[in-house]
């Protein structure tokens, strides 16, 4: 990968990468926190009711199986991440394995995923805030929350990766407190016969349920995107990803058990965790979980604005898009232009959805589903890339070797293709249009700086 060279002075508190002008400031446990922060977002606060509605008594087991299935994808990212020190994640892996065009398309779709996710999360944040501040549900209040939160996160990410990483860790700790309270206290009030009920899910809802569960577990793929700013990415990225999927699966399963075991008509609940908390902790418990939902969404969007622009930076550094997108700020050592452009496009998307005719809830749902379909492109690209890269780079220092040779990446690839096939026709058409637009951008490539 080509990078823009800068003459920024060395930051005494973190190593400066002379080839990029960025500082390697993010430690192993900060990466763990950031990876958890990216996955636990709005999904967990809606997941219990949504899975109960779609999958019935099989919900709990579906959540557990989804964690195991997504674990296959996580292992692919962990193995690929153990080969590289550079920024780019899925884009870098696919480009190295299959050449410039495939790599670009994967990077392009992954960046679009981040744009759509930031838009969806900012809209979801306004919905969460409206539970305790009614004006955030529409009009000027909704706009204030969306624009204000995006402006705040953009500023945090511009002024330095260290600040962004610390903000992400603080937010993940803040979002875990209500969930751990929910699990620890709620466990004493669970009707276990109701919580672990068995039953076959409706077959006509399996595809929709699978995409819903994917959205709840998604976000892990962003962790390697900022590897150029991690202290020891080849060692720490695999550790962080594997630690994350184990912890997140345990939390999701425990939350599902408490929700199913305390709310009689869970499928009908619009705020399942708050409703469950009110059953065993009263209005104060419900309010804590309502605040937790807002903090959780803000935390996820903080990560989106940290990792998303790194894809755009990596693409621009290789000649795709204006050279300004690959510039690193001489003082802050961050890809400032890429961060601002990603933020502005996300704002334009969410404001267009809202003021173009969709309601707030509908806008959030549309953007979330768009991000899932685009995200599957990066999953397919990475799992396929591992099949190639594992042979090429198995002797690199700290290279991760998965058991079973090609079995795990093959299973991950089949899972991703199956999930893509279950998406609605209009979403697949939208993805095809995005890929076609990407092909045009690819043909306009300039000579890298």
Order of alpha helices (4+ residues) and beta strands (2+ residues): beta-beta-alpha-alpha-alpha-alpha-alpha-alpha-alpha-alpha-alpha-alpha-alpha-alpha-alpha-alpha-alpha
